[in-house]
Structure formats: structure tokens, C-alpha cells
Amino acid sequence: MNSKAKPTFDVDIAVVGGGPGGLATAAAVHAACNEDVSVEVYESYKGYRLQGAGVLMQPNVQYALEAIHPKLLKKFETHSITHTGVDMFLEDGTCDVSIPTGSSGNDRELFDKYGKAPFLLGWHEIRQLLFDHLPNGIVRFNTQVTHYEEDDEGVMVHFSGRTPPRRAKLLVGADGYFSKVRSQCLDDGPPDFVGTVMWRARVPWQEGMPHPDTGPAWLFGNVRPWPLDHKTRFGMLFKIGTLDNTKDRSWCWVLSAPIELVRAAGVAFDPYAKDMKSLQGESGGADSALRNAEKVFSDFPDSIMDIVRSTDPSTVTQHGLYMRHLGHNQYSPTSAHPSTPKQGTPVKPMSKPSAVAHDDSSQGSREGKDEAWGRGCVTLLGDAAHATIPNGQGLSLAIEDAVVLAWHLQQQGVCQSALRRYIQVLLTITLLAFLLLLIDIIERKSVSSS
């Protein structure tokens, strides 16, 4: 009697992208499924280096971290700092408004409602804490994914150079704005450039900056702290939470300008050119990210620009802002799976599952809303799925995505139907997040105008 040979796999779940979203996916799956499900994360960098600015961690992402493991959230809290006040300056350097600590946000309201208040932590520190939480060997550095091949049973992931391919049951694209996985899976083009270029860097405290312990943050330009208008030129300087080995660079500056002003300053920027979408200054040469920032903001006050000019050029990142707009048939809202923890409520740590379930993907739809961010054995999360401009929720939603995905893998097993359920729930959560953000923006604009 002949029987079909059982397929063999190198790993159960392959994750493309070693940023916070990809690392959170590995951590959440490991927490939900333990050794029953193997995970590998493929990262193109040879190793992690200091980059990025700071991230405001709202209650929703804190609950997601707690769901992965309470000790993980505790580590985040240990290294974080809370809000400071804000001094707002006009472009000529005149201090327009000073908002004391505790008056610039809705921290108390959030704590009263959710039992958690926002805190600030560096993007690099977030990535490092997630990496440190994983068992050794899960992240494979210097591993550049080129493409994948898919059949009914799984995917074969291919890499550049001499790295041999790896066969996996499922593939997760957590590879950012310009996701290679999304490009091959959905073939729906790049995200939309929103018309803004941003620069970020980490710097040590120096004389002339706000108090090293109590702040306040500085905001330059004709803007208000929330919501920031990305169609207006502005600059920010603020302190963030760090690790012991990064506390010498506990301050961040951020500069943002519309593309019209960037080009008017003589800085070339093509939002879709491969060598311009994101630029990491390396040598301080004429085309470095730092030099571009100096040109665009040459007339900004010396109080902020002296800090910018003294920055190590190799640490400055320049990039465009992109997003995937809500709309079209792929964003149709759906009802969440009835067993899924409700948005905005505490999530219990993931319990260990029973045996891995069989693949019942034939029960799921092959068209429409459950394939908005994936097909077959492939799915997406974070910016690869729902890219948005910096609003404090991009990274948070990526970590929430990871928890939701791990929960469905725990409940249904490593199978395509788990991916379809994940997307159905993710659409609801993402749409809700965007709607809540819009409501908050409208309410705050109404208050500020009155």
C-alpha cells in the first residue's frame, strides 16, 4: 500500500525581520507553544547597533508584553522613564508655552481606566530586551531573505549568498515598510509616501540641554505636542529610558519636514529610490543624513541645531514617512473570534497548549477579508501589514499582532486556518486603533482651539 510521504521541515515558523515585531512574534509563540513549536527569525544585519529614537509605550502594548510574560513587562518598566513637561518654542527660538510635568498628556486618565500609565523607552532598548528574552539561536543574523517558494504543505525560504534554504510550515513577514514578503505574497505595490522626511538620532546630555533628570522635553516649530502635524516642519528633543550600556546616550532629537521644504533646501529625496528610502549617515560626507538635516533646518534656533551639528554622523537616520491607507476591500471590518481577549482589557499570560492541531485550512475562506494580509502559508504583521506614520502606536500594534498570532497558533495549531483567524481579528483591532486615534486627535484639536 503506497502512502504519501510526510513532509519534513527545518522549522515550524520562519519569521522575516529581526525588529521588535519579529522578535515579539518569536517570544509570543515560544510563550504560547513552548518547545512544541520551533521558530527562527532571519535578520539581515550582522548584529544590532544603537539606532532609532524613543517610543511611548501605551497601556495596550504593556498588556501585550505582559501576555508574553509578566517578567518581560517588568524589565521594560525598570528601564523606562515617565513623561516630563514640554517647553514649546517658535521657529525663532522664542518659548511660546511651558507645560509642566503631568499636564501634557492623559497619563492619569489612562491609569485610572486601564491600570497602566504610558512610559518612554528607546527603540533600540525595546528591540534588545525582546532579543534578550529569547532562547539562544532563534535569531539568525546576517541572513538576507531573497524570496520564498510555497506549496500546499509549507514554504521554502531562500537567502542571499551561500546560506542554504530553510523549509517551514508557516512564514511571517515582519520586515517593515518595504516588505519583501508582502511584495511577493500580495504584489500590491509599495506603501504611500505621505510627503514627509524625518531624521532621528541618539545623543548624550550636554551643557545647554534641559535638566538631565527632570527634562523638560523641547518642541520647536508652529506645532503642538499632540497630534504632531507631519505637514509642518518641527523639531523635538527629549529623554528616554535606556539600558545600562546605552545610558550615555539617553537623549533623542527628531526633525521632520515636508518634502517641499526638503527639496527647496537643495536636498535630493526620492521616496521610492532604493538608496534614498532610508539613509544611515556613515561618514559625515556631503550626502550624509546629518548634512541633509543641517541644510533643511539651517534657520532653526542654535539651541537645538548645536546639538544636531555635534551628533555623531553614523548614528543619524533619515527616512521618509509611509503608510497603508485604510480603505479598499482588504480593510473590511470583521467580528473578532469569540474566544479572543477583548481589546483594552488585561490579557492573561499565555498558557501552554496541548498537541499541535491538524491543518483545517480548508474550512477558511480563500478570498476576501481573511486574506487581506496573507495568502496560504504566509502572513504579515506590523508595518509590513498596516504601516502608519509615527503616532505612538506603530511598534505597539506590531507587538499586539504578535500576541494575537501566537494565541491563534496555540488554539488551532501551526496551520493556515490559524493565520486566517489571526487576520480576521487583526483587521478589527487595527481598525479600532485607527478610529480611536482619530477620535483622540479630533477631541484634542477641539480642546486646543477652544
C-alpha positions in Angstrom: 0.0 0.0 0.0 1.5 3.3 -1.1 1.1 6.4 1.1 2.2 10.0 0.6 5.4 10.7 2.4 5.1 13.0 5.4 6.8 16.3 4.5 9.9 17.3 6.6 10.6 20.8 7.9 13.6 22.6 9.2 11.4 24.8 11.4 7.7 25.3 12.1 7.6 29.1 11.8 10.0 31.3 9.9 9.9 35.0 10.7 11.5 37.5 8.3 12.7 40.6 10.1 14.5 40.9 13.4 13.0 44.2 14.6 10.6 44.5 17.6 7.7 42.9 15.7 9.7 39.9 14.5 11.3 39.3 17.9 7.9 39.7 19.7 6.5 37.1 17.4 9.2 34.6 18.4 8.7 35.5 22.1 4.9 35.2 21.9 5.0 31.9 20.0 7.6 30.5 22.4 5.4 31.6 25.4 2.2 30.2 23.9 3.6 26.9 22.4 6.8 26.3 24.3 9.1 23.7 22.7 6.2 22.2 20.7 6.7 24.8 18.0 10.0 25.9 16.7 10.7 29.4 15.5 13.5 31.1 13.6 14.0 34.8 13.0 16.0 36.0 9.9 17.8 39.3 10.3 19.8 40.9 7.5 22.1 42.9 9.9 25.3 41.3 11.2 24.2 42.4 14.6 22.3 45.1 16.5 23.7 48.5 16.9 22.4 51.7 18.5 19.7 53.3 16.3 16.2 54.7 16.4 14.8 57.2 18.8 12.2 56.8 21.6 8.8 55.1 21.8 5.9 56.0 24.0 4.6 52.7 25.3 0.8 52.9 25.9 -1.3 50.5 28.0 -2.3 48.3 25.1 1.3 47.3 24.3 2.0 46.9 28.0 -0.7 44.3 28.2 0.7 42.6 25.2 4.1 42.4 26.8 2.5 41.1 30.0 0.7 38.4 27.9 4.1 37.2 26.6 5.5 37.1 30.1 5.0 39.4 33.2 8.7 39.5 33.8 9.2 40.9 30.3 6.9 43.8 31.1 8.7 44.3 34.4 12.0 44.7 32.5 10.5 47.3 30.2 9.2 49.2 33.2 12.5 49.0 35.0 14.4 50.7 32.2 11.7 53.2 31.2 11.0 56.8 32.3 7.7 58.6 32.6 6.5 61.8 30.9 8.3 65.1 31.5 6.9 68.5 30.8 7.3 70.2 27.4 8.7 73.6 26.5 7.3 74.7 23.1 9.4 77.1 21.0 8.6 79.0 17.9 10.9 78.7 14.9 12.7 81.8 16.0 13.6 80.3 19.4 11.0 82.1 21.5 9.5 80.0 24.2 5.8 80.1 23.5 4.3 77.7 26.1 5.7 75.7 29.0 3.6 72.7 30.1 4.7 71.2 33.4 5.1 67.5 34.1 1.8 65.8 34.4 -0.2 68.4 32.4 0.8 67.5 28.8 -0.8 64.1 28.5 -3.6 61.9 29.7 -1.5 59.6 31.9 -3.8 59.8 34.9 -6.8 59.1 32.8 -5.2 56.1 31.2 -4.0 54.7 34.5 -7.5 55.1 36.1 -9.1 53.4 33.1 -6.5 50.6 32.4 -4.3 50.4 35.4 -1.2 51.3 33.5 0.3 54.7 32.5 2.4 55.3 29.4 6.2 55.3 29.7 9.1 56.1 27.4 11.8 53.7 26.2 14.3 53.7 23.4 13.5 51.8 20.2 16.9 50.1 20.4 16.3 49.1 24.1 12.9 47.6 23.1 14.5 45.5 20.5 17.3 44.5 22.8 15.0 43.5 25.7 12.9 41.4 23.3 16.1 39.7 21.9 17.4 39.0 25.4 14.1 37.4 26.3 14.5 34.7 23.6 16.4 31.4 23.9 19.8 31.4 22.2 19.9 30.6 18.5 16.4 31.8 17.5 17.7 34.9 15.7 19.9 34.3 12.7 21.9 37.4 11.9 23.5 38.3 8.5 20.7 36.3 6.9 19.1 38.2 4.0 15.9 36.7 2.6 15.5 37.0 -1.2 12.3 35.1 -1.9 10.3 32.0 -1.0 8.6 29.1 -2.7 5.2 27.9 -1.5 3.3 24.6 -1.9 0.3 23.1 -0.1 2.4 22.0 2.8 4.6 24.9 3.6 7.3 27.3 2.3 10.9 27.1 1.2 12.7 30.3 2.3 15.7 31.3 0.2 18.6 33.6 1.2 21.4 35.6 -0.5 24.9 34.2 -0.6 25.6 30.7 0.3 23.1 30.3 3.1 21.1 27.2 2.3 17.3 27.5 2.1 15.1 26.5 5.1 11.7 24.8 4.8 9.0 26.0 7.2 5.3 25.2 7.8 4.4 28.9 8.0 6.1 32.2 7.1 5.6 35.5 8.9 6.7 38.8 7.2 7.7 41.3 9.9 10.1 43.1 7.5 8.7 46.6 7.7 7.5 49.3 5.3 9.0 47.8 2.1 8.4 44.2 3.0 9.8 41.7 0.5 7.4 39.1 1.9 4.4 41.4 1.2 5.7 42.2 -2.2 5.8 38.5 -3.2 2.7 37.5 -1.3 0.3 40.3 -2.2 2.0 42.1 -5.1 0.1 45.3 -4.2 2.9 47.9 -4.6 4.8 50.0 -2.1 3.1 51.9 0.8 2.1 55.5 0.1 4.6 58.3 0.8 2.9 60.9 2.9 5.1 63.7 1.8 7.3 64.0 4.9 11.0 63.3 5.6 12.3 62.6 9.1 15.7 62.5 10.9 16.4 60.8 14.2 19.5 60.3 16.4 20.6 59.4 19.9 22.9 61.9 21.8 24.5 62.3 25.2 23.4 65.0 27.5 25.5 68.2 27.2 25.5 71.7 28.6 22.7 73.8 27.4 20.2 71.0 27.2 17.3 70.5 29.6 17.9 69.2 33.1 19.4 65.7 32.7 16.9 64.2 35.2 13.7 66.3 35.1 13.7 67.5 31.5 11.5 69.1 30.1 11.3 68.0 26.5 11.7 70.6 23.8 9.4 71.1 20.9 10.3 73.5 18.1 8.1 74.8 15.3 4.5 76.1 15.0 3.0 72.8 16.3 1.5 71.4 19.5 2.7 68.2 21.2 -0.3 66.1 20.1 -1.2 65.4 17.5 2.0 66.4 15.7 1.4 67.8 12.3 3.7 66.0 9.9 2.9 68.5 7.1 4.7 71.2 9.2 8.4 71.5 9.9 9.2 70.7 13.5 12.0 69.5 15.9 12.0 67.7 19.2 14.5 66.9 21.9 13.5 64.5 24.7 14.9 62.0 27.2 14.2 58.3 27.0 14.6 55.2 29.1 17.8 53.2 28.4 19.8 50.1 29.3 23.0 50.3 31.4 25.2 50.1 28.3 23.3 52.9 26.5 22.7 55.4 29.3 25.4 57.6 27.9 23.0 58.4 25.0 19.8 58.9 26.8 18.5 61.8 24.7 17.0 61.8 21.3 16.4 64.5 18.7 13.9 64.2 15.9 13.5 66.6 13.0 10.6 66.4 10.5 9.9 68.4 7.3 7.5 68.3 4.3 9.1 67.2 1.1 8.7 70.6 -0.5 10.9 72.2 2.1 13.4 69.4 1.8 13.8 69.9 -1.9 13.8 73.7 -1.5 16.9 73.3 0.8 18.7 71.6 -2.1 18.4 68.1 -0.6 17.5 65.4 -3.2 15.0 62.8 -2.0 13.2 60.2 -4.0 10.7 58.4 -1.6 10.9 55.2 -3.7 14.6 55.1 -4.8 16.3 52.1 -3.1 19.2 54.2 -1.8 17.1 57.1 -0.5 14.1 55.5 1.3 16.3 55.2 4.4 19.7 56.7 4.8 22.1 56.0 7.7 24.8 58.6 7.8 28.2 56.9 7.9 31.0 59.4 7.3 29.6 62.9 7.6 30.1 63.5 3.8 28.2 65.9 1.6 25.3 63.5 1.2 25.1 62.1 4.7 21.8 62.1 6.7 23.3 64.6 9.2 24.3 67.1 6.5 20.9 66.9 4.9 19.2 67.7 8.3 21.6 70.7 8.7 20.6 72.1 5.3 16.8 71.7 5.8 16.9 73.2 9.3 19.7 75.7 8.9 17.5 78.6 10.2 16.3 76.7 13.3 17.5 78.1 16.7 21.1 77.3 17.7 19.7 75.8 21.0 18.6 72.7 19.0 20.9 72.9 16.0 24.1 73.0 18.0 23.0 69.6 19.4 22.2 68.3 15.9 25.5 69.5 14.5 27.5 67.9 17.3 25.9 64.5 16.7 28.0 61.5 15.5 27.0 61.3 11.8 27.0 57.5 11.8 24.1 57.5 14.3 21.7 59.7 12.3 18.9 58.1 10.3 17.0 59.8 7.5 13.8 58.3 6.1 10.5 59.1 4.5 7.2 58.5 6.2 4.8 56.0 4.6 1.5 54.4 5.4 -1.0 51.9 4.1 -4.3 53.9 3.9 -7.5 52.4 5.4 -9.9 51.6 2.6 -10.4 49.3 -0.3 -11.8 45.8 0.2 -8.8 44.5 2.2 -9.7 46.5 5.3 -13.3 45.4 5.7 -14.0 45.2 9.4 -15.0 41.8 10.8 -16.1 40.4 14.1 -13.4 39.1 16.4 -13.1 35.4 17.2 -15.4 35.0 20.2 -12.6 33.5 22.3 -10.1 36.3 21.7 -9.3 38.6 24.6 -11.1 41.9 24.2 -9.1 45.0 23.1 -8.2 47.2 26.0 -8.6 44.6 28.8 -5.9 42.8 30.7 -4.6 39.7 28.9 -3.6 36.8 31.0 -0.1 35.2 30.3 -0.3 32.6 27.6 -0.8 29.1 28.9 0.9 26.1 27.3 -1.2 24.3 24.6 -1.9 20.7 24.1 -0.7 19.0 21.0 -0.3 20.9 17.8 -3.5 20.8 15.9 -4.0 19.5 12.4 -4.4 21.9 9.4 -8.0 22.6 8.8 -7.3 25.4 6.4 -10.0 24.1 4.0 -12.6 25.5 6.4 -11.3 29.0 5.9 -12.2 31.3 3.1 -9.7 31.6 0.2 -10.9 35.1 -0.7 -11.6 38.4 1.0 -11.1 39.7 4.5 -9.2 36.7 5.9 -6.5 37.1 3.3 -6.1 40.8 3.5 -2.6 40.4 4.9 -1.6 37.0 3.8 -2.1 34.0 1.5 -1.8 30.3 2.2 1.1 29.6 4.5 2.2 33.3 4.6 1.0 36.2 6.8 2.2 39.7 7.7 2.4 41.8 10.8 3.5 45.3 12.0 4.4 47.8 9.3 4.5 45.1 6.7 0.8 44.7 7.2 -0.5 48.2 8.3 2.2 50.8 8.0 1.3 54.1 9.7 3.1 57.4 10.3 4.8 57.8 13.8 1.9 58.3 16.2 3.0 56.2 19.2 1.2 53.1 18.1 3.1 51.6 15.1 5.5 49.5 17.2 2.8 48.8 19.8 0.5 47.4 17.2 3.3 45.1 15.9 3.7 43.6 19.3 -0.1 43.2 19.7 -0.1 41.5 16.3 2.5 39.0 17.6 0.4 38.1 20.6 -2.8 37.7 18.6 -1.0 35.5 16.1 0.6 33.3 18.8 -2.8 32.9 20.5 -4.4 31.6 17.4 -1.4 29.3 16.8 -1.8 28.0 20.3 -5.6 27.4 19.9 -5.6 25.9 16.3 -2.1 24.7 15.8 0.5 25.5 13.2 -1.8 25.7 10.2 -3.2 28.0 7.6 -6.6 28.4 9.3 -4.8 29.9 12.3 -3.4 32.6 10.0 -6.8 33.3 8.6 -8.3 33.7 12.0 -5.4 35.9 13.1 -6.1 38.3 10.1 -9.8 38.5 10.8 -9.1 39.6 14.4 -6.2 41.8 13.4 -8.4 43.8 11.0 -10.8 44.6 13.8 -8.1 45.6 16.2 -6.2 47.8 13.7 -9.4 49.5 12.5 -10.4 50.2 16.1 -6.9 51.6 16.9 -7.1 53.9 13.9 -10.6 55.1 14.9 -9.6 55.7 18.5 -6.6 57.6 17.3 -8.8 59.7 15.0 -11.3 60.4 17.8 -8.4 61.4 20.2 -7.0 63.8 17.5 -10.4 65.4 16.9 -11.0 65.8 20.7 -7.6 67.3 21.3 -7.9 69.7 18.4 -11.3 70.8 19.7 -9.8 71.5 23.2 -6.8 73.3 21.8 -8.9 75.5 19.6 -11.2 76.5 22.4 
